[in-house]
């Protein structure tokens, strides 16, 4: 490698990886960029490809997340396949969950029955539990994070250090509530954009189950054990997995015995791409390609015209503006210190970074081959 660039032959090989795929359609977009449905030209397999713009956006966090994802092997977690390089973007190739997003299904249905919500919750907890069991093997750095306001646990918002695993329990509880009720537990439905009000309600654990939602006492009990402000008293993932409501109609493949048998097998990584190859490609992606400004779209020659490229740029700028507005609102709330719970005043952490606990992109958790679950686990 010379001056941060690969020799011509090496770069040609990287591009060959890109040329194995053809575009089917766009899947969605978010702060990260765009996700697209692609088809492998030889095998005809459908995959999801997430694009991250080459240059400064490719940092050690991106590399770490890719390597971590590569190490995960669980039936309820989207499989990592490989990374490829285009003249303008780094492409992360993943398993495609053909059933679509769980969030969209909730929106379409209004809310789920208790049995259907339990079915997806069981898969979510199974995947999260696996990630927690792998946490000592994954390369990560503890940091303060603020994600989508409705999903954040009070311990994440407080000034104290917090246990990320217990914060994940809270976020899983929010997902369960949304499936059952069709609304966020701590948002004011009349004023959903009022982040300060949402944060106050989270800190006070102020939620209720509407009268029109009929759920069992076991389900109510589980929610009450999840939504506990004091993380030390909150139910753990292990305790959730032994809760009567969770165990009801538990699919055989999610039982402890079946999971143990699965992990006893030889389960090599789903990716044939070596860590060395991945890191080489990521390193190359840190350098913006000289031709990137003259090539439309995502470096797939001739696939998009200038109007589509302009629309993509506008969509990304709009997403960044939304993020900036959220950061601004949270910082205003931080400065005010107006969080009260049981007569005590709380102040939020001064330094924040956005790590979405839930996003509508094609992310790493799925629902047993039926639909993509957008909950993102934080370490």
Secondary structure, 3 states (H helix, E strand, C coil): CECCECCHHHHHHHHHHHCCEEEEEEEEEECCEEEEEEEECCCCCEEEEEEEECCCCCCHHHHHHHHHHHHCCCCCECCEEEEEECCCEEEEEEECCCCCEHHHHHHHHCCCCHHHHHHHHHHHHHHHHHHHHCCCCCCCCCCCCECCHHHCCHHHHCCCCCCHHHHHHHHHHHHHHHHHHCCCCCCCCCCCCCHHHHHHHHHCCCCCCCCCCCCCHHHHHHHHHHCCCCHHHCCCHHHHCCCHHHHCCCCHHHCHHHHHHHHHCCCCCCCCCCHHHHHHHHHHHCCCCCCCCCCCCCCCCCCCCHHHHHHHHHHHHHHHHHHHHHHHHHHHHHHHCCEEECCEEECCCCCCCECCCECCCCCCEEECCCEEECECCCC
